[in-house]
Structures are given as C-alpha cells and as structure tokens.
Amino acid sequence: MAQRKLQLLIIDPQNDFCDLPEAYCPPLPTGAERMLPALPVSGAHADMLRLAALIDAGLAGLGDITVTLDSHQHLDIAHPTFWCDARGAAIAPFTQITAADARAGKYRPKLLQAQARVLAYLDALEAAGRYTHMVWPVHCEIGTWGHNIHHDLRLALNRWEEQCLAVVDKVSKGSNPWTEHFSAIMAEVPDPADASTQLNAGLIARLQSADRLYIAGEAGSHCVRATVEHLADNFASADLHKIVLIEDCISPVSGFAANQTDFFRAMQARGLQVLCAAEVITELHANAI
C-alpha cells in the first residue's frame, strides 16, 4: 500500500509563548537576570515536549512539516510601544482598544499622523467581528531569543530533517506593524500594499495536498484558532475531515480558555477531527514504510 501524505503544521512554537522552566531561559549579558518569555501560555512547554516526542516517534510516517513563526517589529500596532493614553502616558499590556476609544481620544497612536490609518484599521477589525484589538506585551520581536523555536522541538525538527533529507518549511507572519496577524493564512486586516498580509494561497495549496493534516501549536485561543478558521474557510467542505487538531499539543492564552473550547467545538461541528498525540503517533506508525 502506498504511503499516505501526512503533514504536520506547527503554529508559533516560540520561546515567547512557552511557560519555560528557569533552566530553559538563558542569562542576560549582565548575568544578574534571565531572559523570560514575553507572553507565556500555560501548558505550552509541556505541549512542545509532547510534540517533539511525537515527531521522534512518528518520524518515518511524516511526510512534510510546516512551522509558522510570529515575527514582529518592536513598534507594532499590537504592542504598547505604539500607543499612549490621552495624557501621553504609556499604556499597559493587555489593554483592549476599540474604535470608539480611539475616536474619543482615550488612546491614541504616538505617531499623530497615524490616527486616520489606525481608525480605519480598528473599524475594519471590528467589522470583521473576529477580535477586539488587544495590546499585547512586546513579543516575538524579530532577532530575539523569544522569536526562536522551543529548544526541544527545534532539535526534533532537525532530527526529522536529517532522517528524511527534507527541509521544514518555515512561514513568517506579522512583520507588518500596521495590522494584527494571528493567522498564518492572512492578516486580520490585510494591507493592500503588502502581499505578505494577504491570503497565502501557496500555503493553502500545500496544506490542501495532504491526505491528513495534523495541527498543533500556540495558542488555541488566538493564532491556532485564527489559522484553522481560515483554513477551514478555504478547504472544500468534503476535505475538512482531513484536518486533525492535536488537542494535547495546543493551549490557550490565560483568560481565554473559553475561546479555545468554543473553537474546538465549532471546528468539530464542521467536520474537523480532534485527536491526542498518542493517537496521532499510532497513525504515523501505520503510515511508515
């Protein structure tokens, strides 16, 4: 029997999203303190260890691996560095900003000339009805330790590459500072002048070619959810059963567990499957030749 094409999509498995033990956090050059994840998701470290073990255990049955990387500028519309309040004071991470807030002057971009563009963005985001704009801690800044892939998972990916003589495809998202980019498929508000924010038809086609598409990563309440929702909207209904969420390799942002629960329930209702890592390993073993 011919080997089936089993693909793995890992969404944003980066240090800044992992609740890492101290030993995983390197010291700062001063030596007095350690680098710390900027936006740790409770359970993410265990998710990554489990996912690394899955890759090692199912190596021969896995045909392709794609990893998405949240990749932000220091100044970004979703970072506190971009905003101030009415008095010009800094705003705290985890502040939600609505279009009404911005129009009333409760919050404003530090760059005054950006006001019109910001209002247009917030209006479009709210019209889409998926998210209210959130100001996150500066995270996954390009070139930083926090942007890197979780250590154990990276080693497992390297072992897969060396054994299969294939390259893990890495997809960057989020470098446009004017729009939130949870989904690897497209930004929440695409920028007409930036193709990287628009529908990634090439990635969709590659993932559609799989006989089975396993999905894991962080966080189930945001980037995993947004990516999978966009994939489901772009897959044929008859092919949605090919998508499998690995439930014990996905965790939600703290305070957003209900978002992940609702997401899993909605995707299952559309025909997507939910399995645990052990069940996926069994399928990979069956596909090995």
Solvent accessible surface area in square Angstrom, and as a share of the most:
residue,aa,sasa,rsa
1,M,219,0.98
2,A,89,0.69
3,Q,73,0.32
4,R,105,0.38
5,K,77,0.33
6,L,0,0.00
7,Q,1,0.01
8,L,1,0.00
9,L,0,0.00
10,I,0,0.00
11,I,0,0.00
12,D,0,0.00
13,P,0,0.00
14,Q,0,0.00
15,N,10,0.05
16,D,10,0.05
17,F,12,0.05
18,C,0,0.00
19,D,53,0.28
20,L,22,0.11
21,P,59,0.37
22,E,122,0.55
23,A,94,0.72
24,Y,66,0.25
25,C,2,0.01
26,P,43,0.27
27,P,80,0.50
28,L,60,0.30
29,P,131,0.83
30,T,113,0.66
31,G,55,0.53
32,A,90,0.70
33,E,114,0.51
34,R,95,0.35
35,M,61,0.27
36,L,131,0.65
37,P,19,0.12
38,A,34,0.27
39,L,12,0.06
40,P,67,0.42
41,V,1,0.00
42,S,80,0.52
43,G,27,0.26
44,A,0,0.00
45,H,25,0.11
46,A,43,0.33
47,D,6,0.03
48,M,0,0.00
49,L,69,0.34
50,R,91,0.33
51,L,0,0.00
52,A,8,0.06
53,A,57,0.44
54,L,1,0.00
55,I,0,0.00
56,D,57,0.30
57,A,45,0.35
58,G,2,0.02
59,L,33,0.17
60,A,61,0.48
61,G,1,0.01
62,L,6,0.03
63,G,38,0.36
64,D,51,0.26
65,I,3,0.02
66,T,2,0.01
67,V,0,0.00
68,T,0,0.00
69,L,23,0.12
70,D,3,0.02
71,S,4,0.03
72,H,3,0.01
73,Q,71,0.32
74,H,91,0.41
75,L,109,0.54
76,D,1,0.01
77,I,1,0.00
78,A,1,0.01
79,H,0,0.00
80,P,23,0.15
81,T,29,0.17
82,F,22,0.09
83,W,0,0.00
84,C,4,0.02
85,D,24,0.13
86,A,70,0.54
87,R,199,0.73
88,G,39,0.38
89,A,36,0.28
90,A,86,0.67
91,I,15,0.08
92,A,64,0.50
93,P,57,0.36
94,F,109,0.45
95,T,25,0.14
96,Q,90,0.40
97,I,0,0.00
98,T,46,0.27
99,A,6,0.04
100,A,72,0.56
101,D,29,0.15
102,A,1,0.01
103,R,138,0.50
104,A,87,0.67
105,G,27,0.26
106,K,110,0.47
107,Y,31,0.12
108,R,68,0.25
109,P,1,0.01
110,K,105,0.44
111,L,97,0.48
112,L,119,0.59
113,Q,149,0.66
114,A,4,0.03
115,Q,56,0.25
116,A,78,0.60
117,R,108,0.39
118,V,0,0.00
119,L,31,0.15
120,A,62,0.48
121,Y,10,0.04
122,L,1,0.00
123,D,56,0.29
124,A,42,0.32
125,L,3,0.01
126,E,71,0.32
127,A,89,0.69
128,A,57,0.44
129,G,65,0.63
130,R,69,0.25
131,Y,29,0.11
132,T,57,0.33
133,H,5,0.02
134,M,18,0.08
135,V,0,0.00
136,W,7,0.02
137,P,20,0.13
138,V,41,0.24
139,H,9,0.04
140,C,0,0.00
141,E,48,0.22
142,I,86,0.44
143,G,75,0.72
144,T,52,0.30
145,W,46,0.16
146,G,4,0.04
147,H,32,0.14
148,N,77,0.39
149,I,17,0.09
150,H,0,0.00
151,H,89,0.40
152,D,37,0.19
153,L,0,0.00
154,R,97,0.35
155,L,62,0.31
156,A,0,0.00
157,L,3,0.02
158,N,48,0.24
159,R,110,0.40
160,W,2,0.01
161,E,35,0.16
162,E,131,0.59
163,Q,122,0.54
164,C,49,0.29
165,L,162,0.81
166,A,35,0.27
167,V,126,0.73
168,V,3,0.02
169,D,52,0.27
170,K,103,0.44
171,V,19,0.11
172,S,75,0.48
173,K,6,0.03
174,G,2,0.02
175,S,44,0.28
176,N,14,0.07
177,P,40,0.25
178,W,59,0.21
179,T,4,0.02
180,E,10,0.04
181,H,6,0.03
182,F,16,0.07
183,S,0,0.00
184,A,4,0.03
185,I,1,0.01
186,M,47,0.21
187,A,1,0.01
188,E,16,0.07
189,V,29,0.17
190,P,47,0.29
191,D,20,0.10
192,P,126,0.79
193,A,100,0.78
194,D,37,0.19
195,A,84,0.65
196,S,76,0.49
197,T,0,0.00
198,Q,65,0.29
199,L,83,0.41
200,N,51,0.26
201,A,66,0.51
202,G,48,0.46
203,L,3,0.02
204,I,10,0.05
205,A,57,0.44
206,R,90,0.33
207,L,1,0.00
208,Q,66,0.29
209,S,56,0.36
210,A,1,0.01
211,D,66,0.34
212,R,24,0.09
213,L,1,0.01
214,Y,1,0.00
215,I,0,0.00
216,A,0,0.00
217,G,0,0.00
218,E,0,0.00
219,A,6,0.05
220,G,0,0.00
221,S,0,0.00
222,H,12,0.05
223,C,10,0.06
224,V,0,0.00
225,R,52,0.19
226,A,0,0.00
227,T,0,0.00
228,V,0,0.00
229,E,30,0.14
230,H,19,0.09
231,L,0,0.00
232,A,2,0.01
233,D,91,0.47
234,N,51,0.26
235,F,14,0.06
236,A,58,0.45
237,S,97,0.63
238,A,83,0.65
239,D,50,0.26
240,L,8,0.04
241,H,95,0.43
242,K,31,0.13
243,I,0,0.00
244,V,0,0.00
245,L,0,0.00
246,I,0,0.00
247,E,85,0.38
248,D,44,0.23
249,C,0,0.00
250,I,6,0.03
251,S,12,0.08
252,P,31,0.20
253,V,14,0.08
254,S,88,0.57
255,G,80,0.77
256,F,44,0.18
257,A,58,0.45
258,A,69,0.53
259,N,46,0.23
260,Q,26,0.11
261,T,68,0.39
262,D,73,0.38
263,F,2,0.01
264,F,25,0.10
265,R,144,0.53
266,A,49,0.38
267,M,6,0.03
268,Q,95,0.42
269,A,89,0.69
270,R,102,0.37
271,G,33,0.32
272,L,6,0.03
273,Q,61,0.27
274,V,31,0.18
275,L,28,0.14
276,C,37,0.22
277,A,5,0.04
278,A,66,0.51
279,E,82,0.37
280,V,1,0.00
281,I,36,0.18
282,T,89,0.52
283,E,39,0.17
284,L,0,0.00
285,H,107,0.48
286,A,81,0.63
287,N,11,0.06
288,A,41,0.32
289,I,162,0.82
